[in-house]
Amino acid sequence: MAPAGNAARTRLVIRETCSPTDMSSDTTAPERAFDEASTLAFGDCELDRRRRELRRSGQVVALEPKVFELLVFLASRPEEALSKDALQAAVWPGLVVSDSVFSQAIMKARRAVGDDGQQQSVIATVHGYGYRFVAPVRTAAPSPDAATEALSRHRSGAPASGHAGSRRMPRPAAAHALLALLALAAIWLFTRGTGAGPTAIIAVLPSAQAVEEGQEGTLRLVTRALDLPGSVNLVPAENVKRLLDANGVQPDDDARILEVLHQTMGVDYLLRTDIRRRGDHWSTHAVLIDRDLHRTELDPGPGSMVAMVTGLGRELGRTLGRTWPEVLPPSVLSVDEFANQAMARGLQALLGGDSAAAAALFQSALSQDPGLLWARYELAQAYLGMGQAERARPLLEEVRDLGVNGDPRLGAHALTSLGIMAWRAGDLQEADTLFQQAAAVYQRIGHDHGMASVLGNLGILAENRGDFDRAEELYGQALVRFRRAHDLVGESAVYTNTAVLAKQRGRTTDAWRDQMRAVGLQRRLGIGSMLVLSLTQQAELELELGMVTQAAQTLAEARQRAEAQEDTAGLAGVQLAEARRALDDLDATRAAQWAAAARDRYRELGHGPYEARAGQLQALALLELGQADAALALLQDLPADGGREQLRMQRGLLLALGEATSAAAAQEQAARLADVLAGLSDPVSAAYTGDAIARLLRQAGDDAGAIGHWREAIRALAPTDEPHRRAWMQTRLAAALIDQRDYDGAEALLAQVEKWNADFVPARLQRLRLARALGDEVMAGRLARELAELPGAVDGPLSRELAVSGVNEETDAAVPGTEAIRDRDGNHPAAPAA
């Protein structure tokens, strides 16, 4: 998708699925009959394992993959009591699944078949043990209507801001779900039809010799030219290989290849090809393999590239019962052989990540045949890959104008790319308009997947405007379309976006679950760049939920993958997460360094909103280091926020904190923010603003006012799931209560924080202060020694607080090795914000 919001992301567990027929080897003969049946029927329901569908009264019911597998496993073992452990091991092999995730899957399975927890007419609870499938089950042939109904199975869609087939992703902005659908389009653009009528999905694989001879670009061109709208969709070889590598499938294991591809992309056929050029003629030998492993030889004979592709199309059409056009679209292939060769070599260069060489080759193709619209489009993508947006824009505008009527799918792709460019330039209204235009074209031609991608982009725009209800609606529509198309890549992208939305609405646990869904799917599909983004966002959410060890492991994996892929944007996202973690450790020096490094990377990539986000975090660290002037200069110099309401709000709060250079100035800024707070209805925004007011009042010496605002801010967060933000506010409030000698109140607050995360450094520091105030020298000494070992104890707020916290206000005794230091207004320095 395109550059997007400003929050982190979420979770649930999904990995490589296990075929239900392989889940148990200890079965009786009747059970094997159910295991081997492709369709299981009960009541008005049919479970079609071949098509991975549940139908009720002939209508397809949308199901998540794991819920479908759970139903199949239960229905294939009727009347057998199955333990929770057995079900989890079968459906989530090798994973630890929480009770809530498992219960949700059972609930969704029941609801899908018209059952519920009270009736239990299909799935009965075996108390204290597990579940039993109690509805009578029979084997059945697939419904003729269901077997022929029109399903849109597009496998990718609207193009992104980099080449559609490139192995090396264009450097996307890596802090939000922008990448989710943008990278989806960039990696998984299939040659696809309109979605009208039964569609055969064919995965293309080259011969080993073709790969060795560098014919992948030629195969990519042929794959695109063979697309038959509404009838045949071909999955490009590079995408197939990536998925098979991710699943550890051997390239010669046709049965396993078709099993994995059918489960993940709804693939019906495998096409193995060997394309050769001899002089002025091309020849190909291909084998079409169906899911029953029947093999059909396809040999169209030698000829020009156009003749070869037309002949191969006729052979496919004859085998599949389709009518192939005798004349290929002039936008894809040329009658000029030199132009076709240049085009194929350009695609090969893009697959190898060489945008400059690709651009030269596409220019050469266009010099021979200016009518090759796809060459014009690919040239624009090569320019974008080189960071030359101004050269790409006029080309995309030409493709848009010529393609909307001549090749509408390509015209809509160009509109989508232009929308992404407008988005990155900060013109959100123009981006919205272009996406709406693309949606109208996709709707007109019935391009379900392209429509889903655009809906996702429009959802992110709505989210950035603060219209969360509209964003949730658009994401839901996109998810339905991706699921209908059996597109797990698109589904994972939407989960990443819904995770961001959930986080912004104060539902951190929901966000974590959705982000884990995305991570599970992306691991299974082998989507490297998307996975870096998702892992980083998962780590940030784990930090917010107090899963510190798990977050460190997740972040380490994200960094390793980003470095291995030379993913600049991915590394920037990791550095931003490291900066937040350093602030949690009260290590403002390292936080400033990490944030500055991320800001530099985003500036290099030209991603203004993400540069602004990193700059704000750097400014916060500078404020904690007492460098208010540097922080204010940085905030004033940051690029535009791209219309993101949350970024704008955070910048205003940071400016208020930075401009509070005296008690009087702090009081003035607090009064100004109080006026802002009066107009806020969103509880998260109200809590953030209340927290800033309390910090300002504390700096102004008004501890009573600060305590009141912190209590209100914590109450505002009560209906939300924001444990990290709440912990910071509770810790700051505990510090103020310790100064007011309300030790019981401080103890209660710190105990709540420690339930969330016993190692939260700011809370441990206030625990030290409380121990000193209560005269517990043993605990105080132990905590002081432990905290002094942390990196942040060298300088910055932790070193200052350690010194300040060494003072017992009643006895004036100090923890050994510390001395009393207070800020310019005589107050304890506030703990840094997250």
Secondary structure as UniProt FT lines:
FT   HELIX           20..22
FT   HELIX           29..36
FT   STRAND          39..42
FT   TURN            43..44
FT   STRAND          45..48
FT   TURN            49..52
FT   STRAND          53..56
FT   TURN            57..58
FT   STRAND          59..61
FT   HELIX           65..75
FT   TURN            78..79
FT   STRAND          82..83
FT   HELIX           84..91
FT   TURN            93..94
FT   HELIX           99..112
FT   TURN            113..114
FT   TURN            117..119
FT   STRAND          123..126
FT   TURN            127..129
FT   STRAND          130..133
FT   STRAND          138..139
FT   HELIX           144..148
FT   TURN            164..165
FT   TURN            174..175
FT   HELIX           178..188
FT   STRAND          200..206
FT   HELIX           208..212
FT   TURN            213..214
FT   HELIX           216..226
FT   TURN            229..231
FT   STRAND          232..235
FT   HELIX           237..246
FT   TURN            247..248
FT   TURN            251..252
FT   HELIX           254..265
FT   STRAND          269..278
FT   TURN            279..280
FT   STRAND          281..290
FT   TURN            291..292
FT   STRAND          295..298
FT   HELIX           305..320
FT   TURN            330..332
FT   HELIX           337..351
FT   TURN            352..353
FT   HELIX           355..368
FT   TURN            370..371
FT   HELIX           373..385
FT   TURN            386..387
FT   HELIX           389..406
FT   HELIX           408..424
FT   TURN            425..426
FT   HELIX           428..445
FT   HELIX           448..464
FT   TURN            465..466
FT   HELIX           468..484
FT   TURN            485..486
FT   HELIX           488..504
FT   TURN            505..506
FT   HELIX           508..525
FT   HELIX           528..544
FT   TURN            545..546
FT   HELIX           548..564
FT   TURN            565..566
FT   HELIX           568..584
FT   TURN            585..586
FT   HELIX           588..605
FT   HELIX           608..624
FT   TURN            625..626
FT   HELIX           628..637
FT   TURN            642..643
FT   HELIX           645..659
FT   HELIX           663..678
FT   HELIX           683..699
FT   TURN            700..701
FT   HELIX           703..716
FT   TURN            717..719
FT   HELIX           723..739
FT   TURN            740..741
FT   HELIX           743..756
FT   TURN            758..759
FT   HELIX           761..773
FT   TURN            774..775
FT   HELIX           777..788
FT   HELIX           791..793
FT   HELIX           797..805
FT   TURN            809..811
FT   TURN            816..817
FT   TURN            824..825
//
